[in-house]
Amino acid sequence: MTHTVFIDGEAGTTGLQIVERLNGRPEIQLIHLGDSQRKDTAARADALNTADVSILCLPDDASREAVSLVDTPAARIIDASIAYRTDPDWIFGFPEWAPGQRDKIAAATRVTNPGCYACGSVAILHPLVSAGLVPTNHATAINAVSGYSGGGKKLIAAFEDDQAKNTTNSAFYLYGLGLEHKHTEEIRVHAGLKNRPLFVPSVGRFAQGMIVSVPLHLWALPGAPSVSDVHAVLSDHYASQRFVTVESLENSDAHVSHLDPEGLNGTNYMSLCVFGNETRQQVVVTAVLDNLGKGASGQAVQCLNLMLGFEEETGL
């Protein structure tokens, strides 16, 4: 059986990556709109209402506008913007988030794709909060670095195009220092925290890939858990998962001198490491993932597979 899929915004960074993952799959027929139709409301509405699943790769307001065009009850949407990520009527599109999440995604008509930073942050924090190891009111800090592709075409041009208006020569910089980054509330909600985490994102001079890190003072947590306790909670949560793995403490030690943000580029995988110092009672938990893979396009295709009844790893 062939299923039709419409990608609204297929010319953008995320859309192009999704097309790349779906091209060549005989069970998927992509609905393409020509250049003259991509901004034609009637043409888009027709595609959104007739496709088996539509994937929105649009700015937030444009995603809301696209959803407003859908009047067919059977039409199904995966939204890659932030527009619906904390909306309780939308299913959080992170299959490994909790038991039963895959079934919810498979049955959903509305799925919201996690943001790249949020994907890594929630992957670390949600199991620890759910297990009671990290309290819901914990003063949580998150540091992260992403490749510049996460900023879309303008940021890519700033790093790669010498003729671009806002060309940058920076090797690395922090941003979001007004502490209002758009992923922060999404992280709070889906990690299960009562208070907003202190989230400090940054960009490095590499195209894609990312590291998210969460530092924890073990002595400040209830019961002063050990490094092994933190590792055990994460290992149990992601046991038997294909796309999210937890490195052994021994393997984590092998990365102590160098953790590569580009290590999983081109894949839909995420690798979690627990770096700990029992003497100092401190831990740093890290997530490495491709910001355009598990952090965006790969995750969308994973959800699409579930919604259409395919094996989850098809095309990934």
Secondary structure, 3 states (H helix, E strand, C coil): CCEEEEEECCCCHHHHHHHHHHCCCCCEEEECCCCCCCCCHHHHHHHHHHCCEEEECCCHHHHHHHHHCCCCCCCEEEECCCCCCCCCCCEECCCCCCCCHHHHHHHCCEEECCCHHHHHHHHHHHHHHHCCCCCCCCCCEEEEEEEHHHHHHHHHHHHHCCCCCCCCCCCEEECCCCCCCCCHHHHHHHHCCCCCCEEEEEEECCCCCEEEEEEEEHHHCCCCCCHHHHHHHHHHHCCCCCCEEECCHHHHHHCCCCCCCCCCCCCCCEEEEEEEECCCCEEEEEEEECCCHHHHHHHHHHHHHHHHCCCCCCCC
